[in-house]
Amino acid sequence: MYDKKEKRITLRLTPEQYDSVAAKAKTAQMPVGAYVRAAALRHKVVVVDGLKEISHELKGIGRNINQLVTLCNMGRITEVRLDDTWQALARIHHQLQALTEQEKR
């Protein structure tokens, strides 16, 4: 699970420095504290442009599939054609591969 964080480090920054750190944390979609911890512990913080859009689309597909499963369990539908869904998932897979290759460079 999560380790309890019992120790505290106080860090003083100028407003400009704080804004810079906060902007980097926002870009990484992390809270400022988590970003500073990751950077201080020499973890590599990677920001992948375009991942948010792909994640949003993938969540939408998941919601639709869950709704179809519910309708199947209720007996309201008996057959589902998922050709378009498979194509969308294949496209997302290719986008993720391309983003992964970009990050390896």
C-alpha positions in Angstrom: 0.0 0.0 0.0 1.2 3.5 0.7 4.0 4.2 3.1 3.2 6.8 5.7 5.1 10.0 5.1 6.3 11.0 8.6 9.3 13.2 7.7 9.1 16.7 6.4 11.5 18.8 4.4 10.9 22.5 4.2 12.0 24.1 1.0 12.2 27.9 0.3 11.8 29.0 -3.2 11.4 32.4 -4.9 8.0 32.9 -6.5 9.6 32.4 -9.9 11.2 29.1 -8.8 7.9 27.9 -7.3 6.0 28.8 -10.5 8.6 26.9 -12.6 8.3 23.8 -10.4 4.5 24.0 -10.3 4.4 24.4 -14.1 6.6 21.3 -14.5 4.4 19.4 -12.0 1.3 20.4 -13.9 2.9 19.3 -17.2 3.7 16.0 -15.6 0.1 15.8 -14.3 1.5 15.4 -10.7 1.0 17.2 -7.5 3.9 19.5 -6.7 4.9 17.4 -3.7 5.0 14.2 -5.7 6.9 15.9 -8.5 9.5 17.3 -6.1 9.9 13.9 -4.4 10.3 12.1 -7.7 12.9 14.7 -8.9 14.8 14.7 -5.6 15.0 10.9 -5.5 16.4 10.9 -9.0 13.4 9.2 -10.5 13.0 10.0 -14.2 9.9 12.1 -14.7 8.6 11.6 -18.2 5.9 13.8 -19.8 4.2 12.1 -22.7 2.4 14.6 -24.9 -0.9 13.2 -26.3 -1.3 10.6 -23.6 -4.2 12.5 -22.0 -6.3 12.4 -25.2 -5.6 8.7 -25.8 -6.5 7.9 -22.1 -9.8 9.8 -22.5 -10.7 7.9 -25.6 -9.8 4.6 -24.0 -11.9 5.3 -21.0 -14.9 6.1 -23.3 -14.5 2.8 -25.0 -14.4 1.1 -21.6 -17.6 2.8 -20.5 -19.4 1.8 -23.7 -18.3 -1.9 -23.3 -19.5 -1.8 -19.6 -22.9 -0.5 -20.8 -23.1 -3.3 -23.4 -22.2 -5.9 -20.8 -25.0 -4.5 -18.5 -27.5 -4.7 -21.4 -26.4 -8.2 -22.2 -26.8 -9.3 -18.5 -30.3 -7.7 -18.5 -31.2 -9.7 -21.6 -32.0 -6.6 -23.6 -29.4 -7.4 -26.3 -28.1 -10.8 -27.4 -25.5 -9.9 -30.0 -22.9 -7.1 -30.3 -20.7 -6.4 -33.2 -17.5 -4.8 -32.0 -15.7 -4.3 -35.4 -15.5 -0.5 -34.9 -14.3 -1.0 -31.3 -11.5 -3.3 -32.4 -10.4 -0.8 -35.0 -10.4 2.0 -32.4 -8.4 -0.1 -30.0 -5.9 -1.0 -32.7 -5.5 2.7 -33.6 -4.9 3.5 -29.9 -2.4 0.7 -29.7 -0.5 2.1 -32.6 -0.6 5.6 -31.1 0.8 4.3 -27.8 3.5 2.4 -29.7 4.5 5.6 -31.5 4.5 7.6 -28.2 6.7 4.9 -26.6 9.2 5.0 -29.5 9.3 8.8 -29.2 10.2 8.6 -25.5 12.9 6.0 -26.2 14.8 8.5 -28.3 
